[in-house]
Amino acid sequence: MSTPTTVCVFCGSSPGKSPEHMAAAKALATYFHTNNINLVYGGGTTGLMGELARVLVSLSGPSSVQGIIPAPLMTQEQRTNETVKVIHEGREYLIPDEKIYGETVIVPDMHTRKQEMAKRVIEGGKGSGFIAMSGGYGTMEELMEIVTWNQLGIHDKPVVVFNIAGYYDGLIAWINGAVHAGFVGERQGGILVEAKSAEECGVALNNYKVSDARLNLNWSAN
């Protein structure tokens, strides 16, 4: 039996002002369903995070989604009318209803959240990778760290920005400027690739070319 494709999506817990962002989340979830792709994400039930998970579970079932969320954020990124009570390490939490949002894994902090999301992608089958949809500071931080991990040789998985309504135009321009200014190597500028539709995200994941300028470092001993 082949290893399932797993894609980690970084995205906002807000819906954004334009309906294009929520529509894109629904389109990406539908694409994942059609192509038997499992989702790992930040575990929230509001905004783009909630829409992505909710739509995919409605189509593919709870086993298709795994949300990973730090305990302190449990009260911030949830729709409380769609939660169930659990006891985790002696404390009571309200977590997303598995029938609506899939499995929820509670972790202690933000660093562990990112490590656990990345681990699932790295262990995933062909076409596994990372997609960043629209989001705020947290989404940008997650995206840049996973790009850096690729550059440093920690992983070799695709990193895609789903550029909805030009949201990431500024980031793409910054990368090109950093290459031009000599702060990012020319062959490392392509670590991050752009897609403008759910289908293009799939193509980018499957056709990703690993940069030959990544650092050949041994992280397994650390």
C-alpha positions as CSV (number, residue, x, y, z in Angstrom):
1,M,0.0,0.0,0.0
2,S,1.4,3.4,-1.0
3,T,2.1,6.1,1.4
4,P,-0.7,8.8,1.3
5,T,0.2,12.2,-0.1
6,T,0.1,14.8,2.7
7,V,0.1,18.5,2.2
8,C,0.6,21.1,5.0
9,V,-1.3,24.3,4.4
10,F,-0.3,27.5,6.2
11,C,-3.1,30.1,6.2
12,G,-5.0,32.7,8.2
13,S,-7.5,32.2,10.9
14,S,-9.3,35.2,9.4
15,P,-11.4,35.1,6.2
16,G,-9.9,38.2,4.7
17,K,-12.0,41.1,3.3
18,S,-12.3,39.7,-0.2
19,P,-14.5,36.6,-0.7
20,E,-11.8,35.3,-3.1
21,H,-9.7,34.0,-0.2
22,M,-12.5,31.8,1.2
23,A,-13.4,30.6,-2.3
24,A,-9.8,29.6,-2.8
25,A,-9.8,27.6,0.4
26,K,-12.9,25.7,-0.7
27,A,-11.3,25.1,-4.2
28,L,-8.1,23.8,-2.6
29,A,-10.1,21.4,-0.3
30,T,-12.1,20.2,-3.3
31,Y,-8.8,19.6,-5.2
32,F,-7.4,17.6,-2.3
33,H,-10.5,15.4,-2.2
34,T,-10.4,14.8,-6.0
35,N,-6.7,13.8,-5.8
36,N,-6.8,11.8,-2.5
37,I,-4.6,14.3,-0.7
38,N,-4.5,14.5,3.1
39,L,-4.3,17.8,4.9
40,V,-2.3,18.8,7.9
41,Y,-2.9,22.4,9.1
42,G,-2.8,24.6,12.2
43,G,-5.9,23.2,13.8
44,G,-8.1,26.4,13.9
45,T,-11.8,26.4,12.8
46,T,-12.1,30.0,11.9
47,G,-11.2,31.9,8.7
48,L,-9.3,30.1,5.9
49,M,-8.1,27.4,8.2
50,G,-11.6,26.4,9.2
51,E,-13.0,26.6,5.7
52,L,-10.3,24.4,4.3
53,A,-10.6,21.7,7.0
54,R,-14.4,21.8,7.1
55,V,-14.9,21.4,3.3
56,L,-12.3,18.6,3.0
57,V,-13.8,16.6,5.9
58,S,-17.3,17.0,4.4
59,L,-16.0,15.5,1.1
60,S,-13.3,13.0,2.2
61,G,-14.2,12.2,5.9
62,P,-12.4,13.0,9.2
63,S,-9.4,10.8,8.5
64,S,-8.3,13.2,5.7
65,V,-7.5,16.1,8.0
66,Q,-5.2,16.5,11.0
67,G,-5.0,19.8,12.8
68,I,-2.1,20.6,15.1
69,I,-2.5,23.4,17.6
70,P,-0.7,24.7,20.6
71,A,-2.7,24.5,23.9
72,P,-2.6,28.3,24.5
73,L,-4.3,29.0,21.1
74,M,-7.2,26.6,21.8
75,T,-9.4,29.5,23.0
76,Q,-8.4,31.9,20.1
77,E,-8.9,30.0,16.9
78,Q,-12.1,28.0,17.5
79,R,-15.8,28.2,16.7
80,T,-17.1,27.2,20.1
81,N,-20.4,25.8,18.9
82,E,-18.5,23.1,17.0
83,T,-16.3,21.8,19.8
84,V,-16.2,18.9,22.2
85,K,-14.6,18.7,25.7
86,V,-11.5,16.6,26.2
87,I,-9.0,16.2,29.0
88,H,-5.4,16.8,27.9
89,E,-2.6,16.4,30.5
90,G,-5.0,17.0,33.3
91,R,-6.7,20.1,31.8
92,E,-10.0,20.4,30.1
93,Y,-10.0,21.8,26.6
94,L,-12.6,22.4,23.9
95,I,-11.3,21.0,20.7
96,P,-12.9,21.0,17.2
97,D,-15.5,18.3,16.6
98,E,-13.7,15.5,14.7
99,K,-16.8,14.8,12.6
100,I,-16.5,18.4,11.2
101,Y,-12.8,19.2,11.3
102,G,-10.9,15.9,11.5
103,E,-8.4,14.9,14.2
104,T,-6.9,17.5,16.5
105,V,-3.5,17.1,18.1
106,I,-2.7,19.5,21.0
107,V,1.0,20.4,21.4
108,P,2.7,22.6,23.9
109,D,4.1,25.4,21.8
110,M,4.5,27.0,18.3
111,H,7.8,25.3,17.6
112,T,6.4,21.8,18.3
113,R,3.5,22.7,16.0
114,K,5.7,23.4,13.1
115,Q,7.9,20.4,13.7
116,E,4.9,18.1,13.8
117,M,3.4,19.5,10.7
118,A,6.7,19.2,8.8
119,K,7.2,15.7,10.0
120,R,4.0,14.5,8.5
121,V,4.8,16.1,5.2
122,I,8.4,14.7,5.1
123,E,7.0,11.2,5.8
124,G,4.2,11.6,3.2
125,G,4.1,10.0,-0.2
126,K,4.7,11.5,-3.7
127,G,3.4,15.0,-4.2
128,S,3.6,15.8,-0.5
129,G,4.6,19.4,0.3
130,F,3.8,22.8,1.7
131,I,1.3,25.4,0.5
132,A,0.9,28.9,1.9
133,M,-2.4,30.6,1.4
134,S,-3.2,34.1,2.4
135,G,-2.5,34.9,6.1
136,G,-0.9,37.2,8.5
137,Y,2.3,37.3,10.6
138,G,2.0,33.7,11.6
139,T,1.5,32.4,8.1
140,M,4.5,34.4,6.8
141,E,6.7,33.1,9.7
142,E,5.7,29.5,9.0
143,L,6.3,29.9,5.3
144,M,9.7,31.5,5.6
145,E,10.9,29.0,8.1
146,I,9.9,26.1,5.9
147,V,11.7,27.8,2.9
148,T,14.8,28.1,5.1
149,W,14.6,24.5,6.1
150,N,14.6,23.6,2.5
151,Q,17.6,25.8,1.8
152,L,19.5,24.2,4.7
153,G,18.8,20.7,3.6
154,I,16.4,19.8,6.4
155,H,13.8,18.7,3.9
156,D,13.4,18.6,0.1
157,K,9.7,19.0,-0.2
158,P,8.0,21.5,-2.5
159,V,7.1,24.9,-1.1
160,V,4.2,26.7,-2.9
161,V,2.5,30.1,-2.4
162,F,-1.1,30.1,-3.5
163,N,-1.1,33.7,-4.8
164,I,-4.8,34.7,-4.5
165,A,-5.8,38.0,-6.0
166,G,-2.1,39.1,-6.0
167,Y,-1.8,38.7,-2.2
168,Y,1.8,37.5,-2.5
169,D,3.0,39.7,-5.3
170,G,5.0,41.8,-2.8
171,L,6.7,38.7,-1.4
172,I,7.6,37.4,-4.9
173,A,9.0,40.8,-5.8
174,W,11.0,40.8,-2.5
175,I,12.5,37.4,-3.4
176,N,13.5,38.6,-6.8
177,G,15.0,41.7,-5.3
178,A,16.9,39.7,-2.8
179,V,18.4,37.5,-5.6
180,H,19.2,40.7,-7.6
181,A,20.9,42.2,-4.5
182,G,22.9,39.1,-3.8
183,F,21.3,38.1,-0.5
184,V,19.6,35.0,-2.0
185,G,21.5,32.8,-4.4
186,E,20.1,32.7,-8.0
187,R,19.5,28.9,-7.8
188,Q,17.9,29.2,-4.4
189,G,15.4,31.8,-5.5
190,G,13.3,29.0,-7.0
191,I,12.9,27.2,-3.7
192,L,9.5,28.9,-3.4
193,V,7.2,28.6,-6.4
194,E,4.0,30.4,-7.2
195,A,0.5,29.0,-8.1
196,K,-2.6,31.0,-8.8
197,S,-5.3,28.2,-8.6
198,A,-5.8,25.0,-6.8
199,E,-5.0,23.1,-9.9
200,E,-1.7,25.0,-10.3
201,C,-0.9,24.2,-6.7
202,G,-1.2,20.5,-7.6
203,V,1.0,20.9,-10.7
204,A,3.6,22.8,-8.7
205,L,3.7,20.1,-6.0
206,N,4.1,17.2,-8.5
207,N,6.6,19.0,-10.8
208,Y,8.8,20.6,-8.2
209,K,12.5,20.7,-8.9
210,V,14.7,20.6,-5.8
211,S,17.3,23.3,-6.0
212,D,20.9,22.0,-6.6
213,A,22.1,25.0,-4.5
214,R,20.7,23.7,-1.2
215,L,23.2,23.2,1.6
216,N,24.3,19.6,1.9
217,L,24.2,19.5,5.7
218,N,23.7,16.4,7.9
219,W,20.9,17.1,10.4
220,S,20.2,13.5,11.3
221,A,22.9,13.5,14.0
222,N,21.3,16.5,15.8
